Amino acid sequence: GVISDATANPARTSETCVPGGAHAARGGSVEMKERQANMRSMGWHFDFHSHRNIRINHDPDTVGMVRTLRECGVGEIITFAKGHVGFAYYPTRVGTVHPRMRGDAFGDMVTACKAERLDVVAYISFGVDGEAGRQHPDWVRMREPDLPDFYSDDWFVNVCPYTPYLDELMLPMIAEIVDAYPVDGFFFDTMGALRVCHCPSCQRAFQAA
């Protein structure tokens, strides 16, 4: 959903997106048309958790790619608003924008999809946010009182939704997206964050109970 330098050429994609390969796609056969009809409810998801040194939205053909998806029978896409590394793919005011993004990659995808009448679901990594965990160590989910569940200096960090992470970052980002973009829904990934945690916030809540 978010466009990087590795995005496939839409012209080539249009030859291979229909089951049966390039010959079926070009041939205009009855079989091809039947297969396209069966794909009308198809969804498309781009998994896109990019490090800080990856170029984002540098001269992509977003419009061409979305047109190709529509021609292949895709009716809905899941496109990234925030990934596991913690970077936002839109100009957020509350989160961390990807440092090598040009413009508004998420917004460009939403605009292109709406022009082609595709539904758009905003992907948000809920329980993994590298930037949030590194900037706020007290938000990190703890397997044991002194053992983070998962922590990386430049990649993924598991965070606890029972810390201020929820009210100070996650909910404000959702509100930003709802206010700024005509999305049709959200895909909240990594909901395994709602598990046992030994972070200071969870310990205090347990003791108070």
C-alpha positions as CSV (number, residue, x, y, z in Angstrom):
1,G,0.0,0.0,0.0
2,V,2.8,2.4,0.7
3,I,5.1,2.9,-2.3
4,S,8.8,2.2,-2.1
5,D,11.5,1.9,-4.8
6,A,10.7,-1.9,-4.9
7,T,7.2,-1.4,-6.2
8,A,6.4,-3.6,-9.2
9,N,5.9,-2.1,-12.6
10,P,2.1,-1.7,-13.1
11,A,2.4,-2.6,-16.8
12,R,4.0,-5.9,-15.9
13,T,1.6,-6.5,-13.0
14,S,-1.3,-6.2,-15.4
15,E,0.0,-9.3,-17.3
16,T,0.3,-11.5,-14.3
17,C,-2.4,-10.5,-11.9
18,V,-5.1,-12.8,-13.5
19,P,-4.7,-16.5,-12.7
20,G,-3.3,-18.2,-15.8
21,G,-0.5,-15.8,-16.4
22,A,0.4,-13.3,-19.1
23,H,-1.1,-15.1,-22.0
24,A,-4.5,-15.4,-20.3
25,A,-4.5,-11.8,-19.4
26,R,-3.7,-10.6,-22.9
27,G,-5.9,-13.0,-24.7
28,G,-9.3,-11.7,-23.7
29,S,-10.5,-15.3,-23.5
30,V,-13.8,-16.4,-21.9
31,E,-11.8,-18.2,-19.2
32,M,-10.0,-15.0,-18.4
33,K,-13.2,-13.1,-18.0
34,E,-14.7,-15.7,-15.8
35,R,-11.6,-15.6,-13.6
36,Q,-11.8,-11.8,-13.4
37,A,-15.4,-12.0,-12.4
38,N,-14.5,-14.4,-9.6
39,M,-11.9,-11.9,-8.3
40,R,-14.3,-8.9,-7.9
41,S,-14.3,-9.2,-4.1
42,M,-10.6,-9.6,-3.9
43,G,-8.6,-7.6,-1.4
44,W,-5.0,-6.6,-1.6
45,H,-2.5,-6.1,1.3
46,F,1.1,-4.8,1.0
47,D,3.2,-5.8,4.0
48,F,5.5,-2.8,4.5
49,H,7.6,-2.5,7.7
50,S,10.5,-0.3,6.4
51,H,13.6,0.7,8.2
52,R,14.6,4.4,8.4
53,N,17.0,4.2,5.5
54,I,14.4,3.0,2.9
55,R,13.2,5.7,0.5
56,I,9.4,6.1,0.6
57,N,7.2,7.7,-2.0
58,H,10.1,8.7,-4.3
59,D,8.4,9.1,-7.7
60,P,6.0,6.1,-7.6
61,D,3.3,5.5,-10.2
62,T,0.6,5.3,-7.6
63,V,-2.2,6.1,-10.0
64,G,-1.0,3.4,-12.5
65,M,-0.7,0.8,-9.8
66,V,-4.2,1.4,-8.4
67,R,-5.7,1.3,-11.9
68,T,-4.0,-2.0,-12.5
69,L,-5.4,-3.4,-9.3
70,R,-8.9,-2.3,-10.3
71,E,-8.5,-3.9,-13.7
72,C,-7.5,-7.2,-12.0
73,G,-10.7,-7.2,-10.0
74,V,-9.4,-5.9,-6.6
75,G,-12.1,-4.1,-4.8
76,E,-10.3,-3.3,-1.5
77,I,-6.8,-2.6,-0.4
78,I,-5.1,-2.5,3.0
79,T,-2.5,0.2,3.0
80,F,-0.1,1.2,5.7
81,A,-0.6,4.2,7.9
82,K,1.9,3.0,10.6
83,G,4.1,-0.1,10.6
84,H,5.9,-2.2,13.2
85,V,9.0,0.0,13.1
86,G,6.8,2.8,14.3
87,F,7.0,5.2,11.3
88,A,3.9,6.8,9.9
89,Y,3.4,7.0,6.2
90,Y,1.5,10.2,6.4
91,P,2.4,13.6,7.9
92,T,1.3,12.9,11.4
93,R,1.5,15.5,14.1
94,V,1.5,13.1,17.0
95,G,3.6,10.2,15.8
96,T,6.9,9.8,14.0
97,V,7.0,10.4,10.2
98,H,9.2,8.1,8.2
99,P,12.5,10.1,7.8
100,R,12.9,9.4,4.1
101,M,9.3,9.8,3.0
102,R,8.4,12.4,0.4
103,G,5.0,13.9,0.6
104,D,2.1,11.8,1.9
105,A,2.4,8.2,0.8
106,F,-0.7,7.0,2.6
107,G,-2.7,10.0,1.4
108,D,-1.7,9.5,-2.2
109,M,-2.8,5.9,-2.1
110,V,-6.1,6.8,-0.5
111,T,-6.7,9.5,-3.2
112,A,-5.8,7.1,-6.1
113,C,-8.0,4.3,-4.7
114,K,-11.0,6.6,-4.3
115,A,-10.6,7.8,-7.8
116,E,-10.9,4.2,-9.0
117,R,-13.7,3.3,-6.5
118,L,-11.6,1.0,-4.4
119,D,-12.3,0.7,-0.7
120,V,-9.3,1.6,1.5
121,V,-8.5,0.1,4.9
122,A,-5.8,1.8,7.0
123,Y,-3.2,-0.6,8.4
124,I,-2.0,0.3,11.9
125,S,0.5,-1.8,13.9
126,F,-1.2,-1.7,17.4
127,G,1.1,-3.7,19.6
128,V,4.5,-3.2,17.9
129,D,5.9,0.3,17.6
130,G,9.7,0.6,17.5
131,E,9.9,4.3,17.6
132,A,7.4,4.6,20.5
133,G,9.2,2.0,22.5
134,R,12.6,3.6,22.0
135,Q,11.3,7.1,22.8
136,H,9.3,5.9,25.8
137,P,11.0,3.0,27.5
138,D,8.1,2.9,30.1
139,W,5.8,2.0,27.3
140,V,7.6,-1.3,26.4
141,R,5.8,-4.5,27.2
142,M,7.7,-6.6,29.7
143,R,7.7,-10.4,29.8
144,E,9.2,-10.3,33.3
145,P,9.8,-7.2,35.4
146,D,13.4,-6.8,34.0
147,L,12.9,-8.5,30.6
148,P,11.3,-6.8,27.6
149,D,9.0,-9.0,25.6
150,F,10.9,-7.9,22.4
151,Y,13.2,-4.9,22.0
152,S,15.4,-3.8,19.1
153,D,17.6,-0.7,18.7
154,D,16.4,0.0,15.2
155,W,13.6,-2.4,14.4
156,F,10.5,-3.7,16.2
157,V,9.6,-3.1,19.9
158,N,6.6,-4.6,21.6
159,V,4.6,-2.0,23.5
160,C,2.0,-2.2,26.2
161,P,-1.5,-0.7,25.5
162,Y,-2.1,-0.3,29.2
163,T,0.6,2.5,29.4
164,P,0.1,6.1,28.1
165,Y,0.9,4.7,24.7
166,L,-2.8,4.2,24.0
167,D,-4.1,7.7,25.0
168,E,-1.0,9.7,23.9
169,L,-0.2,8.0,20.6
170,M,-2.5,5.3,19.3
171,L,-5.9,6.9,19.8
172,P,-4.7,10.4,18.6
173,M,-3.2,8.7,15.4
174,I,-6.5,7.0,14.7
175,A,-8.4,10.3,15.2
176,E,-5.9,12.0,12.8
177,I,-6.6,9.5,10.1
178,V,-10.4,9.6,10.5
179,D,-10.3,13.4,10.3
180,A,-8.0,13.7,7.3
181,Y,-8.7,10.7,5.0
182,P,-11.9,9.0,3.7
183,V,-10.9,5.5,4.8
184,D,-13.4,2.7,4.9
185,G,-12.0,1.0,7.9
186,F,-9.0,0.0,9.9
187,F,-6.8,-3.1,10.2
188,F,-5.3,-3.3,13.7
189,D,-2.4,-5.7,13.6
190,T,-0.4,-7.2,16.5
191,M,-3.4,-7.4,18.9
192,G,-1.4,-9.9,20.9
193,A,-0.3,-6.9,22.9
194,L,-3.4,-7.5,25.0
195,R,-1.5,-10.2,27.0
196,V,0.1,-10.5,30.4
197,C,2.6,-7.7,30.9
198,H,5.0,-6.8,33.8
199,C,5.7,-3.2,32.9
200,P,5.5,-0.5,35.7
201,S,2.0,0.6,34.6
202,C,0.6,-3.0,34.7
203,Q,2.3,-3.7,38.0
204,R,0.7,-0.6,39.5
205,A,-2.7,-1.5,38.1
206,F,-2.4,-5.0,39.5
207,Q,-1.4,-3.8,42.9
208,A,-4.2,-1.3,43.0
209,A,-6.7,-3.9,42.1
